[in-house]
Amino acid sequence: MEKKKLDTLMAAISTASPFLGSILRGARIVKADGGPWPAATDGRRTIYLYPKFFELAPAEQAAVLLHEVLHLAFRHHNRRRENSYLWNIATDSVINTMLKEEGFALPEGAITTDVVSEIIRRHPAEVKRMSAEEIYSLLLRHAPDVKLEACGLHVEEEGGGDGDKQDQSIPQDQDSKSSEDRDDDEHWHGVLNRAVVLARLAGRSKESIERAFDLMPPSQSWTSIFKQTLVEGLGRVVVQTWLRPSRRLPQLLPGSRKLTVPDVRFLVDTSASIDRTQLSKAITIVYSVTRKINSRIFLYFWDVDCYPIGIVKKTDIITKVKIKGGGGTLIAKALKQVAKDIRAGDIVIIITDGYIGDLNQDEVQRMFSIIQMKSSTAVILTSAADIRIRGWRTIKI
Ligand SMILES: [Zn+2]
């Protein structure tokens, strides 16, 4: 009986939105006992329906199913950030807005980009184009204590974890996703692809659908891109100096190592929303790549000012980071300091949420360029806003 009702519901959803109906068919739907809410997922491909689900009206059932499947399709559980409550608000707003645009009724008080845009002080049209990561960063910046009714991602085995578990330990060197994660990424990527094609064929595609891929995690993890970037940059400096004989003193081969081991200059934006998990992943990679050549790591904190910390050990960085929150962010002073300190061939890494007030000032652009030309590798790791600076490699984290 329930199976038949479910089939009818799925058919109705596909008629209303070929796009969402097609995505929904990418999930395994399982009836389960108990459960404090109507539905939950395993964070991978399965949606569990609890008895409460079958007490809902069909329109509510559709909204619940689609809400859950979009969390799965966009891999929200795997991309979860340090503050999981704000992460839930950010992801719910992305999902619910998509459901609304596809004509599905949302429960009263549902979080959408209209609700969020007021809180993060951005135009609703702008928020509609944002990823969950961007919304999350702006929430941290403008309303870290906001209270809204978010769904909590409803992941089965976690039972409403509140994200308070502060993990200060440095994770293992994880420069690639687990094969399980990659399989799921691939599965949902394929599902989304078919859904977009179907919507186009049905003549029902629109901006929010065409943008669906932007809401997916990239197929290659940022950590492996970051590691590759560092290794390549290091290769340029180290290989050159080791292999090129000195023209004046050809007997001295290879060239003097002492003078040319590059140092790392690590600039951490402490003004708002640097995620400790992301930060420690970045640090772990920096250490794993530079350990063999004994690079020193110079740490700089910055918000509107610059606070040079000096040489640090791996674990020091995480324990020293204090996020101020709420304030503005200007990079001029930090760049000025690094431009003064940098030696040829150094690796410069900036980690930020990308919301930098003076980014477009001529003086700031000039310093970015000076630093980049002196460095062997210049990387910006950004957790939210996209930054494009000539010669710098930007990696979304
Ligand atoms: Zn949700």
Residues whose N, C-alpha, C, O or C-beta is under 5 A from the ligand:
A	BS01	ZN	D92 C151 G152 L153
